[in-house]
């Protein structure tokens, strides 16, 4: 699928470049993930015309650009995407478009010393930076500076919006720290469908174990299921979690494997990992997305395992 899309990019590159904006016309902005879209929308406000490519429940690792996406990207004044190979094949499309359109890979713009290395791929970094609110706050500044550069007349407007959003995010970060303190340290182990919560774990004091690695391009195997099942049993975890953008079958397989060992474990709920929730839901924007995840995690892990209403008993 990548080659035809790159061919479309090459074809568009040979076409006449779209005319610039008329005075007073909003910036034409395209974004990839919902987390980026939300930040750009909050900072850009009514000075931008925004199109987000990836809706609720979309896995950016597996996303494939359509011909319509390429046309939208080609007509944009500025494009924001995550980078660090999160968007996989779409990232290659964006690399091709850099020669004629301003593109901003927000995660790649962060200082390298703040990034987590990919444990499975030498020289690569974990792209899931938004799960650390203090780190994602830096992305707000990156977005504001890029919009100011593209629309200097809107500088004060963009700056005011960014400042307001960053204050909200600082409050969110403090709230998360207060909430996770309700979980005993020995139960701050987060088991999910894939390894998307490394930054969350580093920021808020969790050990994180995913059935799959940082990317979802490869499937979890039986060995992964048994590895995670042993971890759940050894630590007496009350809950494990599915993700909104991943099939639940692998996590259900872990649950079954744990129960086959005579131990009870529950599905603690759905976490939003790589995509926001539905626009009208509580997780429909970044702040709500983080709050919903934290509420789900805290409620599922704060109490010890219970089986048939009795704490700590083997599953029968």
Secondary structure, 3 states (H helix, E strand, C coil): CHHHHHHHHHHHHCCCCCCCCCCCCCEEEEECCHHHHHHHHHHHHHHEEEEECCCCCCCCCCCCCCHHHHHHHHCCCEEEECCCCCCCHHHHHHHHHCCCCEEEECCCCCCHHHCCECCCCCCCECCCHHHCHHHHHHHHHHHHHHHHHHCHHHHHHHHHHHHHHHHHHHHHHHHHHHHHCCCCHHHCEEEEEECCCHHHHHHHCCEEEEEECCCCCCCCCHHHHHHHHHHHHHHCCCEEEEECCCCCHHHHHHHHHHHHCCCCCEEEEEECCCCCCCCCCCCCCHHHHHHHHHHHHHHHHCCCCEECCEECCCCC
